[in-house]
Amino acid sequence: MNLSNYPIVKILIPYAIGIIATYYCHFLQHNGLFLWFATIAIWLLSACFLRIKNYYWQWFRDLTLAIGFIFAGIFTTNFHYLALPTEVEQEHMAQNRNWHCRIVDFPVSKEKSIKIIVEALGAPKGVELPKYQTQKMLLYLQKSPETAKLSYGDELFFSAKLTAFTAPSNLDAFDNQTYMRRKGIFWTGYVSNTAWQQVGHQTPNFLKAQSHNIQQRLSSAFATSGMNGREYDIIKAILLGDDDTMEPELKAAYAAAGVSHILCVSGMHVGIIFMIMDFILKPMDLAKGTRRLKAILLLLVIWLYANITGLSPSVTRSATMFTFVTIGSLIQRNTNIFHSLLASLFILLAINPLLLFEVGFQLSYLAVFGIVLFQPIIVEIYHCKTKVGNYFWELMSVSFAAHLSTFPISIF
């Protein structure tokens, strides 16, 4: 693979270096203004040498461009990866105070409580934490008929003592503090029925709300068709990616059998739908006009399914990848699937650089790159004498390639 055919690599690699360096090096964190000006200055310096054809000046231009994207990676990571609360801040938050907040994710019903994620709209008196007004809190509301009616976008007044997430004492234990920090959630607390009231509603993301409404309508359609109990829970999980109502014992049974992945809507589902639609619309490849229509239909189907499943991160990532692949195939420029995948990877990291540390994100891209790299090699190892045998062997080779590329992370 000739890297000169992939110009996106010239900016993707330094950008990723900036992200990784900031994530692990504390001295690079929280110097946003300086990094912003440094990034712009270096990019302008690189642009000055854009038209110079001399080899050494081009080398210097590429070097300054790479340094600029390293700084860009540092800046965007600082913007998302906020500082942990200090001891003084934790003491302030540990006191019972009144907060004004908005629910920024869909409430999840637990056995004795309703779990919500809220964003503070204003700090209470006596708490001088302006930077924490944009951070999120994980709250558990005492379960009641009133809390069951809460929805995405509701504004609340609540009174509670909030505590910060702490790092695990055992180094081998799951680091919930870092996990929540990547999501921008730093505080958690319990709110009783008498300590909150709804004061308004404003939906932060209309598209997200609409996708959830579609998901709920389909769930209701399954219920009214006669499905109930475990059958209903499994159908919702497999088709819609909604396993909130599934019993913990049933989840544990699937996990013990080693097939819990089938309960999660992931990029595999999007890939299957893409391949089916691509096969059905194959006759449309004959003319330029119909190829455009085919690309539009493919993208509409992919993103419609992504909306039906609630725009989960794994489905959104996969839909973005297939969008780039479809557009790259349509314009028929000097590119291939590797360039489309790398471009989608850069776009997603530009939106949220902390995705680089999400295991689901890593597995999604490694699986696709593994299929593209290793599947042609594996399929040549063995040739069946029949078309049916070759067809199933090609399907198996796709699975082998995906497992081969994700094997190191799975073992780790």
Protein Blocks (a to p, Z undefined) as FASTA:
>chain_A
ZZklmmmlmmmmmmmmmmmmmmmmmklgoplkmmmmmmmmmmmmmmmmmmpmbfklmmmm
mmmmmmmmmmmmmmmmmmmmccdddfklmmmmmpccddddddfbdcdddfkbccdddddf
bdcehiacfklmmpccdddddddfklmmpcehiacddddddddddddfblkbccfklmmm
mnopabdcdddfklgccfbdcdfblmlmmmmmmmmmmmmmmmmnopacjllmmmmmmmno
paklpcfklmmmmmmnopmmmmpccfklmmmmmmmmmmmmmmmmmpmklmmmmmmmmmmm
mmmmmmmnoppaklmmmmmmmmmmmmmmmnopabdfklmmmmmmmmmmmmmmmlmmpmkl
mmmmmmmmmmmmmmmmmmmmpccfbfklmmmmmmmmmmmmmmmmmmmmmmZZ
